[in-house]
């Protein structure tokens, strides 16, 4: 009974500065993004993670997202962008 919230108490407003968000009551500062919104959308069109094909030679890749770390191709194309 001693630890009940006071029903008459004013609600606590959690102020969020730009670039930060509250998760479970803790303020988390978001890392700086190095990609613009346009660049992120373009990435969907060519990266093998999303297309399943090498952007250089067009070879198909397995889309095994759980274990895939590198998206390099046998033709020599290497993923240095992400």
trRosetta pair geometry for C-beta under 8 A, 3 or more apart (Angstrom, degrees):
i j d omega theta_ij theta_ji phi_ij phi_ji
1 4 6.2 -25 -163 -15 43 114
5 9 6.7 -99 172 27 88 132
6 9 4.0 94 82 -32 107 107
14 22 5.0 10 148 -49 146 160
14 25 7.6 -137 -97 -133 146 53
14 27 7.8 -172 -175 -76 109 93
16 20 5.7 -160 -166 90 79 84
16 21 6.0 20 -143 -109 133 41
16 22 6.2 -110 -86 -17 107 91
16 27 7.4 177 -116 -128 69 98
17 20 5.0 42 63 31 82 121
19 29 6.3 21 128 -159 93 77
19 30 5.2 -131 -177 49 65 99
19 32 7.9 -7 -148 -87 130 63
20 27 5.6 20 166 -177 127 94
20 28 6.4 169 -158 84 78 41
20 29 4.7 -39 -99 -103 100 56
20 30 6.3 -158 -90 -1 37 79
21 27 7.7 162 86 -149 24 55
21 28 5.7 -22 67 61 73 92
21 30 6.6 54 2 -46 98 105
22 25 6.4 3 -177 -117 110 13
22 26 6.7 146 -153 67 68 30
22 27 5.7 -38 -93 -91 72 56
22 28 7.3 138 -114 13 20 80
23 26 5.9 -32 69 61 70 85
23 28 5.3 7 14 -5 111 130
30 33 7.9 -14 143 -37 111 92
35 39 4.5 -135 -163 90 87 123
35 40 5.1 102 138 -59 128 86
35 43 7.5 -18 -153 -27 145 139
36 39 4.7 97 51 6 76 103
36 40 7.1 -138 93 -6 42 86
37 40 5.7 -55 -152 34 32 113
37 41 6.6 30 152 -17 65 105
38 41 5.9 -57 -151 37 32 109
38 42 6.4 31 153 -18 66 107
39 42 5.7 -53 -146 37 33 112
39 43 6.4 45 152 -30 63 102
40 43 5.6 -47 -154 24 32 119
40 44 7.4 39 149 -24 58 96
41 44 5.9 -45 -165 20 39 115
41 45 7.6 36 144 -17 62 102
42 45 5.7 -55 -163 29 45 114
42 46 6.9 -2 158 10 74 108
43 46 6.9 -84 -147 49 30 83
43 47 5.1 10 -180 -15 77 125
43 50 7.3 110 133 4 72 142
43 81 7.6 -174 -119 131 109 135
43 82 7.8 103 -152 -78 135 110
44 47 7.1 -39 -97 31 17 100
44 50 5.0 -125 -149 161 56 170
45 50 7.7 -7 -21 95 12 134
45 51 7.4 35 167 -63 28 121
46 51 6.7 -32 -158 -17 16 142
46 55 4.7 44 -180 -106 97 131
47 50 5.2 68 74 19 89 99
47 51 6.7 151 78 6 40 97
47 55 7.3 -32 -94 -43 27 124
47 71 7.1 50 -177 114 87 167
47 79 7.6 71 -146 -125 95 116
47 81 7.4 -126 -99 74 113 133
47 82 7.1 66 -135 -39 144 132
48 51 5.8 -70 -116 59 35 88
48 52 6.3 64 -165 -122 70 5
48 53 6.0 -140 -115 70 84 25
48 54 5.9 -1 -80 -87 128 40
48 55 6.9 -119 -47 -25 84 80
48 61 4.9 55 179 19 126 147
48 71 4.8 167 63 -176 118 124
48 73 7.5 154 -52 -62 157 108
48 79 7.5 -102 33 -74 109 125
49 63 7.7 104 -157 -134 42 86
49 65 7.5 81 -156 -108 91 91
49 68 7.6 171 -109 109 89 141
49 71 5.9 -85 -51 -84 84 149
49 82 7.7 4 -9 -5 143 169
51 55 7.6 98 50 -73 147 79
52 60 6.0 -1 147 -151 93 77
52 61 5.6 -155 -167 56 52 80
52 63 5.3 -52 -102 -58 98 111
53 58 5.4 -11 180 -155 122 48
53 59 6.7 155 -154 75 70 32
53 60 5.7 -40 -98 -98 74 49
53 61 6.7 -175 -89 6 20 88
54 57 4.9 10 92 49 133 78
54 58 6.0 -58 64 -4 83 11
54 59 4.6 28 8 45 123 82
54 61 6.7 114 -49 -39 73 108
54 73 4.1 54 -112 -92 133 155
54 75 6.2 121 152 25 160 125
54 77 5.5 139 -167 47 109 145
55 77 6.6 170 57 -161 78 157
56 73 6.6 -167 45 56 113 149
56 75 5.5 -161 97 97 121 136
56 76 7.4 -85 106 70 163 78
56 77 4.0 -176 5 -64 135 132
57 73 6.4 -179 30 146 113 148
57 75 4.0 155 -23 -49 141 164
57 77 7.0 -150 -1 -11 91 124
59 73 5.9 137 54 -154 124 121
59 74 6.9 -21 59 39 173 99
59 75 6.6 169 -3 -22 129 116
61 71 7.0 21 -152 -152 169 85
61 73 7.4 -96 -74 -97 114 91
62 68 7.8 -174 93 -74 87 124
63 68 7.9 -70 -164 -20 34 152
64 67 5.4 -22 138 47 114 93
64 68 5.3 135 84 -40 77 103
65 68 6.0 -58 -122 30 24 113
68 71 6.8 50 168 -77 119 76
70 78 7.9 -33 -174 -154 112 78
70 79 6.1 171 -166 47 67 115
71 79 4.1 66 60 -35 92 149
71 82 7.8 44 19 37 125 127
72 77 6.8 177 -154 97 57 60
72 78 4.7 -4 -115 -118 102 66
72 79 5.9 -120 -64 8 60 85
73 76 7.0 -23 83 39 87 28
73 77 4.3 25 36 54 116 98
73 78 7.8 -130 26 -68 69 39
79 82 6.1 -23 168 29 110 97
